[in-house]
């Protein structure tokens, strides 16, 4: 794959940075059913026509445009809903560099799957250490999730 920071998180979930057209062509062979893109369409390395390229492979495409400087905790719950909607299918999650995506995977593993910190932090800890904006986002989502 051309995408940077590519990680197979589970048998059913991959995460990476921006996919290339060649990457998208390889997804059906991996059994991928849907691509989830957390980067806004105006990201510096966004792939023009990505939704169409994904659809041409017979795959579903979901974009949750998470602002790098103002990530919204509600978007994490939207992400969880998308994962639930595609339960039992293989998914490819990406953003520009796998920073947004790995943070969302961390929160999913920690809060939804109740994994240990060590397990949940993969692949995030191999991709980056969240900056103050993203650490605040992680804290907000975690605090919001703990409330009844």
ChimeraX commands (.cxc) that place a marker at each C-alpha (Angstrom):
marker #1 position 0.00,0.00,0.00 radius 0.5
marker #1 position 1.12,3.52,-0.77 radius 0.5
marker #1 position -0.73,4.99,2.21 radius 0.5
marker #1 position 1.55,5.99,5.06 radius 0.5
marker #1 position 1.20,4.63,8.58 radius 0.5
marker #1 position -0.82,1.62,7.43 radius 0.5
marker #1 position -1.83,-0.73,10.24 radius 0.5
marker #1 position -4.10,-3.74,10.43 radius 0.5
marker #1 position -5.83,-3.11,13.73 radius 0.5
marker #1 position -8.08,-6.19,13.70 radius 0.5
marker #1 position -8.88,-8.86,11.15 radius 0.5
marker #1 position -11.75,-6.58,10.09 radius 0.5
marker #1 position -10.23,-3.09,10.45 radius 0.5
marker #1 position -7.29,-1.34,8.81 radius 0.5
marker #1 position -6.21,2.26,9.37 radius 0.5
marker #1 position -3.87,4.46,7.38 radius 0.5
marker #1 position -3.07,7.85,5.98 radius 0.5
marker #1 position -4.51,8.98,2.64 radius 0.5
marker #1 position -5.15,6.18,0.18 radius 0.5
marker #1 position -3.81,6.38,-3.37 radius 0.5
marker #1 position -5.83,5.33,-6.44 radius 0.5
marker #1 position -3.70,2.15,-6.57 radius 0.5
marker #1 position -4.48,1.45,-2.89 radius 0.5
marker #1 position -8.20,1.76,-3.57 radius 0.5
marker #1 position -7.95,-0.77,-6.40 radius 0.5
marker #1 position -6.39,-3.28,-3.96 radius 0.5
marker #1 position -9.14,-3.02,-1.33 radius 0.5
marker #1 position -11.59,-5.55,-2.83 radius 0.5
marker #1 position -8.86,-8.23,-2.82 radius 0.5
marker #1 position -8.49,-7.65,0.94 radius 0.5
marker #1 position -12.23,-8.17,1.40 radius 0.5
marker #1 position -12.85,-4.54,2.35 radius 0.5
marker #1 position -16.53,-3.55,2.19 radius 0.5
marker #1 position -16.29,0.14,3.06 radius 0.5
marker #1 position -13.88,3.04,3.34 radius 0.5
marker #1 position -14.29,5.57,6.16 radius 0.5
marker #1 position -12.47,8.85,5.63 radius 0.5
marker #1 position -12.05,11.15,8.65 radius 0.5
marker #1 position -10.25,13.91,6.75 radius 0.5
marker #1 position -12.14,16.88,5.32 radius 0.5
marker #1 position -12.23,17.09,1.53 radius 0.5
marker #1 position -9.98,20.17,1.67 radius 0.5
marker #1 position -7.12,18.38,3.47 radius 0.5
marker #1 position -3.76,19.15,1.88 radius 0.5
marker #1 position -3.30,15.62,0.54 radius 0.5
marker #1 position -6.97,14.77,-0.14 radius 0.5
marker #1 position -7.55,12.56,-3.17 radius 0.5
marker #1 position -9.90,14.30,-5.63 radius 0.5
marker #1 position -12.76,12.00,-6.58 radius 0.5
marker #1 position -11.99,9.52,-3.80 radius 0.5
marker #1 position -15.65,8.68,-3.19 radius 0.5
marker #1 position -16.12,7.88,-6.88 radius 0.5
marker #1 position -12.94,5.77,-7.01 radius 0.5
marker #1 position -14.11,3.78,-3.97 radius 0.5
marker #1 position -17.63,3.35,-5.38 radius 0.5
marker #1 position -16.16,2.16,-8.70 radius 0.5
marker #1 position -14.66,-0.76,-6.74 radius 0.5
marker #1 position -18.12,-1.66,-5.43 radius 0.5
marker #1 position -17.35,-0.41,-1.93 radius 0.5
marker #1 position -19.30,1.88,0.37 radius 0.5
marker #1 position -17.75,5.25,1.22 radius 0.5
marker #1 position -18.38,7.27,4.37 radius 0.5
marker #1 position -16.78,10.63,5.09 radius 0.5
marker #1 position -16.81,12.15,8.56 radius 0.5
marker #1 position -14.88,15.40,8.00 radius 0.5
marker #1 position -13.05,15.92,11.31 radius 0.5
marker #1 position -11.47,19.38,11.57 radius 0.5
marker #1 position -7.82,18.95,12.61 radius 0.5
marker #1 position -7.90,22.03,14.85 radius 0.5
marker #1 position -11.41,21.50,16.27 radius 0.5
marker #1 position -12.31,17.81,16.44 radius 0.5
marker #1 position -15.89,17.36,17.63 radius 0.5
marker #1 position -16.62,14.63,20.21 radius 0.5
marker #1 position -19.99,14.05,18.51 radius 0.5
marker #1 position -18.07,12.84,15.46 radius 0.5
marker #1 position -16.62,10.00,17.51 radius 0.5
marker #1 position -20.13,8.77,18.25 radius 0.5
marker #1 position -20.96,9.10,14.56 radius 0.5
marker #1 position -17.89,6.93,13.86 radius 0.5
marker #1 position -19.07,4.32,16.36 radius 0.5
marker #1 position -22.44,4.29,14.62 radius 0.5
marker #1 position -20.77,3.68,11.26 radius 0.5
marker #1 position -18.77,0.77,12.70 radius 0.5
marker #1 position -21.97,-0.69,14.12 radius 0.5
marker #1 position -23.75,-0.26,10.78 radius 0.5
marker #1 position -20.97,-2.22,9.05 radius 0.5
marker #1 position -20.58,-4.86,11.80 radius 0.5
marker #1 position -19.29,-8.15,10.45 radius 0.5
marker #1 position -17.62,-6.55,7.44 radius 0.5
marker #1 position -14.05,-5.48,6.77 radius 0.5
marker #1 position -13.42,-1.75,6.87 radius 0.5
marker #1 position -10.63,0.63,5.91 radius 0.5
marker #1 position -10.37,3.77,8.03 radius 0.5
marker #1 position -8.15,6.63,6.98 radius 0.5
marker #1 position -7.41,10.31,7.25 radius 0.5
marker #1 position -4.52,12.39,5.96 radius 0.5
marker #1 position -1.70,10.76,8.00 radius 0.5
marker #1 position -3.50,8.22,10.29 radius 0.5
marker #1 position -3.45,10.68,13.16 radius 0.5
marker #1 position -7.20,11.38,13.35 radius 0.5
marker #1 position -7.94,7.75,12.46 radius 0.5
marker #1 position -5.58,6.27,15.06 radius 0.5
marker #1 position -7.03,8.56,17.77 radius 0.5
marker #1 position -10.55,7.37,16.87 radius 0.5
marker #1 position -9.36,3.74,16.91 radius 0.5
marker #1 position -7.78,4.33,20.34 radius 0.5
marker #1 position -11.04,5.71,21.72 radius 0.5
marker #1 position -13.04,2.87,20.17 radius 0.5
marker #1 position -10.77,0.22,21.61 radius 0.5
marker #1 position -10.64,1.87,25.04 radius 0.5
marker #1 position -14.24,3.00,25.49 radius 0.5
marker #1 position -16.32,0.63,23.37 radius 0.5
marker #1 position -14.26,-2.58,23.48 radius 0.5
marker #1 position -12.92,-1.92,27.03 radius 0.5
marker #1 position -9.39,-2.95,26.06 radius 0.5
marker #1 position -6.40,-2.23,28.27 radius 0.5
marker #1 position -4.52,1.01,27.73 radius 0.5
marker #1 position -1.61,-0.93,26.23 radius 0.5
marker #1 position -3.79,-2.72,23.68 radius 0.5
marker #1 position -6.02,0.29,22.96 radius 0.5
marker #1 position -3.09,2.60,22.24 radius 0.5
marker #1 position -2.12,0.63,19.13 radius 0.5
marker #1 position -1.65,1.83,16.44 radius 0.5
marker #1 position -1.84,5.40,17.80 radius 0.5
marker #1 position 1.36,5.18,19.83 radius 0.5
marker #1 position 3.24,3.98,16.72 radius 0.5
marker #1 position 1.89,6.84,14.60 radius 0.5
marker #1 position 2.05,9.84,16.95 radius 0.5
marker #1 position 1.64,11.31,20.40 radius 0.5
marker #1 position -1.49,13.47,20.36 radius 0.5
marker #1 position -0.87,17.20,20.50 radius 0.5
marker #1 position -2.77,19.37,23.04 radius 0.5
marker #1 position -5.81,19.81,20.74 radius 0.5
marker #1 position -6.15,16.08,20.23 radius 0.5
marker #1 position -5.37,15.17,23.84 radius 0.5
marker #1 position -8.19,17.53,24.83 radius 0.5
marker #1 position -10.47,15.80,22.31 radius 0.5
marker #1 position -9.55,12.39,23.74 radius 0.5
marker #1 position -10.24,13.69,27.26 radius 0.5
marker #1 position -13.60,15.18,26.22 radius 0.5
marker #1 position -14.76,11.98,24.55 radius 0.5
marker #1 position -13.58,9.88,27.50 radius 0.5
marker #1 position -15.34,12.14,30.03 radius 0.5
marker #1 position -18.52,12.25,27.94 radius 0.5
marker #1 position -18.51,8.48,27.56 radius 0.5
marker #1 position -18.26,7.96,31.33 radius 0.5
marker #1 position -21.45,9.93,32.00 radius 0.5
marker #1 position -24.77,8.02,32.21 radius 0.5
marker link #1:1,2 radius 0.2
marker link #1:2,3 radius 0.2
marker link #1:3,4 radius 0.2
marker link #1:4,5 radius 0.2
marker link #1:5,6 radius 0.2
marker link #1:6,7 radius 0.2
marker link #1:7,8 radius 0.2
marker link #1:8,9 radius 0.2
marker link #1:9,10 radius 0.2
marker link #1:10,11 radius 0.2
marker link #1:11,12 radius 0.2
marker link #1:12,13 radius 0.2
marker link #1:13,14 radius 0.2
marker link #1:14,15 radius 0.2
marker link #1:15,16 radius 0.2
marker link #1:16,17 radius 0.2
marker link #1:17,18 radius 0.2
marker link #1:18,19 radius 0.2
marker link #1:19,20 radius 0.2
marker link #1:20,21 radius 0.2
marker link #1:21,22 radius 0.2
marker link #1:22,23 radius 0.2
marker link #1:23,24 radius 0.2
marker link #1:24,25 radius 0.2
marker link #1:25,26 radius 0.2
marker link #1:26,27 radius 0.2
marker link #1:27,28 radius 0.2
marker link #1:28,29 radius 0.2
marker link #1:29,30 radius 0.2
marker link #1:30,31 radius 0.2
marker link #1:31,32 radius 0.2
marker link #1:32,33 radius 0.2
marker link #1:33,34 radius 0.2
marker link #1:34,35 radius 0.2
marker link #1:35,36 radius 0.2
marker link #1:36,37 radius 0.2
marker link #1:37,38 radius 0.2
marker link #1:38,39 radius 0.2
marker link #1:39,40 radius 0.2
marker link #1:40,41 radius 0.2
marker link #1:41,42 radius 0.2
marker link #1:42,43 radius 0.2
marker link #1:43,44 radius 0.2
marker link #1:44,45 radius 0.2
marker link #1:45,46 radius 0.2
marker link #1:46,47 radius 0.2
marker link #1:47,48 radius 0.2
marker link #1:48,49 radius 0.2
marker link #1:49,50 radius 0.2
marker link #1:50,51 radius 0.2
marker link #1:51,52 radius 0.2
marker link #1:52,53 radius 0.2
marker link #1:53,54 radius 0.2
marker link #1:54,55 radius 0.2
marker link #1:55,56 radius 0.2
marker link #1:56,57 radius 0.2
marker link #1:57,58 radius 0.2
marker link #1:58,59 radius 0.2
marker link #1:59,60 radius 0.2
marker link #1:60,61 radius 0.2
marker link #1:61,62 radius 0.2
marker link #1:62,63 radius 0.2
marker link #1:63,64 radius 0.2
marker link #1:64,65 radius 0.2
marker link #1:65,66 radius 0.2
marker link #1:66,67 radius 0.2
marker link #1:67,68 radius 0.2
marker link #1:68,69 radius 0.2
marker link #1:69,70 radius 0.2
marker link #1:70,71 radius 0.2
marker link #1:71,72 radius 0.2
marker link #1:72,73 radius 0.2
marker link #1:73,74 radius 0.2
marker link #1:74,75 radius 0.2
marker link #1:75,76 radius 0.2
marker link #1:76,77 radius 0.2
marker link #1:77,78 radius 0.2
marker link #1:78,79 radius 0.2
marker link #1:79,80 radius 0.2
marker link #1:80,81 radius 0.2
marker link #1:81,82 radius 0.2
marker link #1:82,83 radius 0.2
marker link #1:83,84 radius 0.2
marker link #1:84,85 radius 0.2
marker link #1:85,86 radius 0.2
marker link #1:86,87 radius 0.2
marker link #1:87,88 radius 0.2
marker link #1:88,89 radius 0.2
marker link #1:89,90 radius 0.2
marker link #1:90,91 radius 0.2
marker link #1:91,92 radius 0.2
marker link #1:92,93 radius 0.2
marker link #1:93,94 radius 0.2
marker link #1:94,95 radius 0.2
marker link #1:95,96 radius 0.2
marker link #1:96,97 radius 0.2
marker link #1:97,98 radius 0.2
marker link #1:98,99 radius 0.2
marker link #1:99,100 radius 0.2
marker link #1:100,101 radius 0.2
marker link #1:101,102 radius 0.2
marker link #1:102,103 radius 0.2
marker link #1:103,104 radius 0.2
marker link #1:104,105 radius 0.2
marker link #1:105,106 radius 0.2
marker link #1:106,107 radius 0.2
marker link #1:107,108 radius 0.2
marker link #1:108,109 radius 0.2
marker link #1:109,110 radius 0.2
marker link #1:110,111 radius 0.2
marker link #1:111,112 radius 0.2
marker link #1:112,113 radius 0.2
marker link #1:113,114 radius 0.2
marker link #1:114,115 radius 0.2
marker link #1:115,116 radius 0.2
marker link #1:116,117 radius 0.2
marker link #1:117,118 radius 0.2
marker link #1:118,119 radius 0.2
marker link #1:119,120 radius 0.2
marker link #1:120,121 radius 0.2
marker link #1:121,122 radius 0.2
marker link #1:122,123 radius 0.2
marker link #1:123,124 radius 0.2
marker link #1:124,125 radius 0.2
marker link #1:125,126 radius 0.2
marker link #1:126,127 radius 0.2
marker link #1:127,128 radius 0.2
marker link #1:128,129 radius 0.2
marker link #1:129,130 radius 0.2
marker link #1:130,131 radius 0.2
marker link #1:131,132 radius 0.2
marker link #1:132,133 radius 0.2
marker link #1:133,134 radius 0.2
marker link #1:134,135 radius 0.2
marker link #1:135,136 radius 0.2
marker link #1:136,137 radius 0.2
marker link #1:137,138 radius 0.2
marker link #1:138,139 radius 0.2
marker link #1:139,140 radius 0.2
marker link #1:140,141 radius 0.2
marker link #1:141,142 radius 0.2
marker link #1:142,143 radius 0.2
marker link #1:143,144 radius 0.2
marker link #1:144,145 radius 0.2
marker link #1:145,146 radius 0.2
marker link #1:146,147 radius 0.2
marker link #1:147,148 radius 0.2
view
